Amino acid sequence: MQPLEVNPLEISTLVFGRPVLPQRDLLIELLDEVLASRQLTNGGVMHNRLEDALTQMVGGHVCLTSSGTMALMLALRLGNLRPGGEIITSPLSFAASAQAIEWCGFKPVFADVERDFPTLDAKAVEKAITPNTVAILGVHFMGIACDTSALEEVANRHKLWLVFDGAQTPDVMQGEHHLAQRGDATVLSLHATKLLNTAEGGAVVVKSAEHKERLVRMRNFGLTQGQVVDIGINGKLSEIHAALGLAALPILPEEMRARRNLREIYSRKLASAPGVRVLQPRPDSSESHLYFALAMPAKMRQACVLAAANEGIILRDSFNLLCGPGTFFENHTIFSIEEMAVAPTMAPTLLALPMHSKISEAGAGTMTTIIETCSVKHLKGQG
Ligand SMILES: *Cc1c(COP(=O)(O)O)cnc(C)c1O
């Protein structure tokens, strides 16, 4: 490929998973407040303020945790599920979802995704149900929501606990309601690479005060007034981490506005790239500001990743199957990859582009030129 005429400063902004930094002055003010309070953790002022703010944003009852993975573990344990039971989940996810199932002593069972969306297919889930099935863990993937209604219907009919991993859809709405209102519990991540972040952190969103109360107990060693009355762990978010989140809140609207703008530029410039499709949200759900995701032939994706790397841009193409050959879960699940028609062929076609407010129009142009050049070349190679 011809070298592109690019400004190195533009290239340096094309980074995937760049953290949104907090407002510095506000952060220092909040940290001073933490120091003055001498309370560093165990549900202090910052923690409670952030929990309230998140409740305002997503509705329901929100329980902050030390990570998204911790939130997944607590959300699964909240279901009082039979130990060792099978939990049906998606092969298209970050490691955390299946690892949380395994870590809680359950067995991850992978069901296929839909043809048109990279999320669990309710019909495939139903086929995977056995007498040992205890729960479904749906994963909203790359900003695309699951078919929540279909999965809720299957879960209700089979009396299964339904958790959604919403780490990759922190901002997605279904009409007036935040996506996190679906299922029995939804998990959010406040990791540095997500939209609102506390460096490390997470949350469980539930519908009842009783469930929240139990989560609060479980994240704090199962303690109530000094007595161990429940199963528990240390899953608390510290005051320092909560302060990071609070100091990032005021800049979110501007960050999201810039990302909407970037999405528009990317979409417009890629409209004529042959074989490249911008992943669209499900009709009942809004677009996410976390990801800009593409689908393209696997060979073209490979070429795009290489071409970008040649320009010094590292693209994330690690949305591989959690349970494919050579992975840990290949030997820790009950399913056969041969029976899975969609996910193994879809995984190598997905590509996410850098998505954050510091990418200029010129930077976005560099990015889309690389993709478009690869797509045209790929088409010629075939013809
Ligand atoms: C980021 C992420 C998580 C949670 O990760 P933590 O680093 O533990 O907060 C869980 N599931 C998915 C799909 C994710 O992308």
The ligand as an ORCA input file, in Angstrom:
! r2SCAN-3c Opt
* xyz 0 1
  C     -15.013     -4.816     30.508
  C     -15.902     -5.979     30.553
  C     -16.245     -6.626     31.767
  C     -15.775     -6.231     33.124
  O     -14.458     -6.050     33.255
  P     -13.765     -5.448     34.573
  O     -12.419     -5.126     34.057
  O     -13.793     -6.529     35.592
  O     -14.534     -4.247     35.022
  C     -17.153     -7.666     31.714
  N     -17.696     -8.069     30.568
  C     -17.422     -7.482     29.396
  C     -18.131     -7.947     28.176
  C     -16.501     -6.423     29.347
  O     -16.233     -5.854     28.160
*
